């Protein structure tokens, strides 16, 4: 019987099917994936699993028995190759055709590989899937030299894991500080110092010309200098997997464009990393590649499909763990927003607030816990900087 088909077997899909069953929805549900894996959570790929602290099994949202017990069909090794919104069909690699009443595009994103010579050499890796995480974990040994291209969140988390394992690590970043686009120059400099203090050779404002090697990678050419490398990790962002949606004629703009209820077209929805969704509270379209957003959009989709008037109206959230630094961030700041700090960064515990035109756009807690909800409640408010920095004023009284 036609029902609801999910193209993509990630966290957003798993959250949606869970919420649908918990809401009493009994329609046929089918998950189509291309990794040969049950839906799993990706943050651990660059955190606990990569560090060796957590087993791979800890990543899975549910085991196979859960899907069977809840009448959720899983097709995990026969990827979708086409979507026909007019015929209400999804065609798989095998040629099998699935009919649907509603379909959800949850195809996620892929690690970006820059167009530089040598990028396809053996030993040049990305981090997006389970086999990549386990391969990196095995490769991080004290006798290895690891070069990481890109000092974004993935690049820095990989650097922390490699250094914790004892590997020699060089990080190459084209900007003058890491994380400039996400945090601005001042907080980016804080993360730069964190890594240098842990022995990372962090080089900023540099350009990678080529990755060198023949049968395997041997080095990276940076501004005319060759940096030896036994392993190169590319951490230069991700691009949404839009090919199937594009062929289906869906509207695209940095992802699959959806409205505040995640609707791309009649009976077609998109969620997770691939969805460029209209945010009702912020009045803009956002595509967010983070764990929290995937979970929230999965729940929202279930609410929409069961008749709720709920909308996408929350601020983005993400977190990172690097060495002894744990951080949570909520909001959506711009690099030129003014930043105000409560507490001294050198102490290892502080809060950061970003403001634009007097209003709070984002906030971050570093090694201070159980305050994320309080920070979220402050977003959009106009609060005097003197009050934001005053540690004697509780967050709930700002």
N, C-alpha and C positions, 0 to 999 in steps of 0.2 A: 504494500500500500504506500502511496506517496505520503511523505511526512516532512520532516525537517532534516536537511542535509547540511552538515558543516564541512566546508572545504578547508582543511587545516586542523591538525591535532595538537594544538598548543594549550597553554593555560587558559586563555580566554574561552576556548571551546569547552574545556573540561569544567570550568566554572559555570558556564551557561547551562550545560546539560544537567549538572548537579542542581542548580537552582530551579530548572524546569521540573525535574522530578520531585524536588522538595515542595514545589508549588502545586503538585498534583496533576501536572500535564502528562497525559498518557499517549500522546501522538508518537508514531515511530520516529526514532532519532538515529541518525547515521553519521559517524565521524569518518572522514577520509583523510588519511595522512600520507606523507611521503618519506618519513624517516624510519619506518619499521619499528617505531616506539609508541607505547602508550603516552598520552599527554603528560608532560612533566613541566616543572618550574625551572626556568633558566638561570636565575641568579646564582644558584649553587655552582654552576659551571665555572664561574670565575671567583667563587668564594670557597665554601666548605669542601666541595668535591675536589677542586683544583689544589687546595691546601692539604688534602688528604685527611681532613677532619671528619668528613661525612661520606658514607657509601653512596654509590650511584642510585641505589634503590630509594634513598631518601628524597630523590627529586620527583618521583611519580606522584601525581595527584590522587589516583586510585589504582588499585591492582586490577588485573583482568577480571577477577570474580565480581567486582563491583559493577562493571559495565554489563556483564551478563545478567547479574541479579536485577538490574534496573532496566532491562530491555533496551540497551543502547548498543547498536551494531557498530563494530570498529573494523575499518578496512585500512590497514596501516602500511601495506606494502604494494599498493596499486593506486598510484597518484592520480588525481584529477587532471585532465588535460584540456577540457573545454567545458564551458558553461553556456547554456542557451536559455536566456531569460524568457524568450517567447514560447519555447516548447516546454519550459520547466524541466530541463534535463541537465544532468552532469555526466560527462563521458570520462571514463577512466582509461589508464594506459592499456589495460587488457582488452579494451573495446566494450566492456560492460557499460550500460547506460542506467543511471539512477534517475527515477522520476521524483519530483519534489513538489510540495505545496509552497514551502518557503525554503530559501537557501541562504547560508551565511558564509561569506568570504572571510576566512580567517587564516590567510596564507602567510602572515608574518612578514619578516624581513630577512635579508641575507647580508652577511658580512661583505663590506665593500673591498674590492681588490683594485688598488690604483693601477693606472696604465704606466708602469715603469718596467724597463728591461729586467728580466729575471724573476718576475713576480710569481711565475708558475713553477719555479724550481722545487724539487723535493727539499723539505726542510723549511719551507715558507708556509706558515700555518695561520689560520684564523681561529676564532673561538665563538662558536654559535651553537654547536651541537655536542651531544654526549661523547662521541668518539674523539672529537677534537680536545675536549677537556681531559679525558683520560690519557690521550697521547702526550699532551703538554705536561701533565703531572709526572708521567714516566720519564720525560726528557729533562725535567728540572733536577739536575744533580750538580754537586759542587765542582765537577770538572768541566761543566758546559758554559759557553759564552752565549748569552741570549740577547738579541737586539730586538727591541720593540719599536715599531713605527707607529707613532701616535700616542699622545699623552691625554687621551680622554678617559672616561670611566673604565672601560675594558682594559685599555693599555696600562693604566696605573694599578688596577687590581691584579692583572697578570704580573706586573713588575713586582708587586708585594709578595705574591705567591712564589715567584722564582727566587727572590732574595731570601725569603723564609726557608726555602729548600737549599740555600747555599750557592745557587748559581751566580755567575757574574752577569750583571744586567746593565745594558745601555738603553736608554729611552730617547728617541728622536722626535722632536716636536717642531712643527713649522711656526707656530705662534711664539710670542715672547714669553708666555707663561702657560702652564697647563690649565685646562678647564676655563679659559678666558670667556668663552661664549656662555658657559653655564653659570659661573660664579663671579666673573669679573677679575681684574688684575690682582687685587689685594688678597682675596682668598685663594686665587690660583697660585700665588707666590707661596702661600702657606703650605699647600700640597706639594709644591716643588721642593721646599725645604724638608718636608717630611721624608721624601724619598731620598734626597741627598744625605740626610742624616742616617739613613739605613744602607748607605753604600751604593746607591744607584748613580750611575753616570748619566745624569739627565742633561741633555743638550737641547736648548730651545733656539728658535729662530734659524733653524737649519732646513736644508732641502735635500731629499734623497734622490740621487740621480739614477741609481741602478742597484740591483741586488746581484751579487757576483757568485759564480760557481759554475760547475759543469754537471757532474753527476749528482751533486747536492750543493746546498748553499755553503759558501765559505766566508762571505763578508758583505758589507753594505757600503756603497760608495756615497759619501755625504760631503757635498761641497769640495770634491776633489780628494778627499781623504777616505781610505778604506778602513772600516772598522771590522775586525775579525768577528765572525759569527758562526756558531755551530747550529744555531736555530734562529729563525726570524719569525716574529709574531706581528701580524698586521692588525692594528687597532685604530682604523681610520673611519669608523662609522659603519652604518648599515643603510641599505636601500630597501624600500618596500617591495615585496614580491607582487607586482601588478600585472604580470603578463597575461594571466588567465582573465582578469577583470578587464584588461584593455581589449582583448579579443572579443569579450562579451559585450563591448560597447558601453561599459559603465563610465561615469564621469570620473576623471582622474586629476589630481593636483597634489603632488607629493603624497600619493596614496589614493585609496578609493574614497571619494567624497561621499559623506553621509550626513544626514541631518541630526538634530538633537536627540532623535530616537534611533540612531544608528541605521537608518534606512537609506539605501543607495538607489533603489528603484522599487517598483511594485513587487513585493514578495522577495526582495533581495536586500540583505543586510551585510554590513561589514563590521568587524570588531578586532581589537588588539592592535598589533604593531602596523598593520596595513591600512588601518582606518584613519582617514583625515576627517575628524568629526567636528561638527559645529558645537561649540561650548556655550550653553545658554547663559551662564553666569558671566563669562568673560567676553562674550560677543565676538568671538573669533573662532577660526578653525584650527584645531590642533591635531597633530599626529604624535602620539607619545609612546615611546618604546620602553615601557617600564612595567614591572611586575604588578604594581598596584593598579595601574590603569587597565591591564588585561583582566584582572579579577573584577574590578568594578564594572567594566563594560560587559563582561559575561553576565553578571547579576542584572544589569540594566536591560540587556537584551531579553532575558527571561521575563522580566517585569513587563516589557513592551509586548512580548508575544502572548502574555497571559492577560492582556487588556489594561495594563496600567498606563497612566499618563506621565510616568516618570521620564526625566530628560537627563542628558549629559550636562551636569552642572557643577562638577567638583574641580578643585585645583589639582594639578599634577603633583605626584609624590614620588620620590625615589630615595634610595639609601645606598651606602657603600661601607665596606669594611676593608681597611688597609693597615696592616701591622696592628698597632694598638689604638688606631683611630676608627671609631664608629660614628657614622653621620646619617642624619635624616634631613631631607629637604622637602619643603612643600611650597607650592606657588609657581609663578612663571615670571622670572625677572629678565631684564635685558642687561647686556654688559655695561651700559652706561648708567644704570640705576645707581643711586647713592646707597652705600652700604654702611651700616651702623653695627658696632660690635658690643655685646654685653659680656664682659669677661675678657681675659687676655688670651689670645691664641697660644702663646708660649706655655700657658698653664696646662694645655691639653683639653680643657673643658670651657666651652664658650657657646654663645648664641650669636647668630648673625641675622640682620634684618635688611631687606632691600626696599627702598622706597622710590616712587616716581610721582612727581607732582604732589608730594606730601602724603601719598597713600601707600600703604604696605603692599608690595607685590609678591614677596616671597620671604621665607624665613628658614633657618637651618639650625639644628642642634647638633653639637659635636661632643660626644661622650657625656651628654646630659640626657637622661632618658625619661620616658613617660610624659613628654611635653608636646609631642607632635600635634595632638588634637587641640591643645591650647594655642599653639602657633597657627594652626589652620583657622581657628576662630578669629584671629586678628587680621587676616588678609582682607584688603580693601579698605581698612580703616585708616584714618588720619591720626597718627599718634606722634607727639612731639619727640624728637630724637633724645632729648634729655631724659624722658621717661623710659624710652626703650633701653637705654644703657644703664639705668638705675637698678642695680641688683637687689635693692631693698623692696622694690615694687613687684609683687607676684604677677606672673603673666596673666592670671585671671582677673587682675585689677587694673590692667592697662586700659 
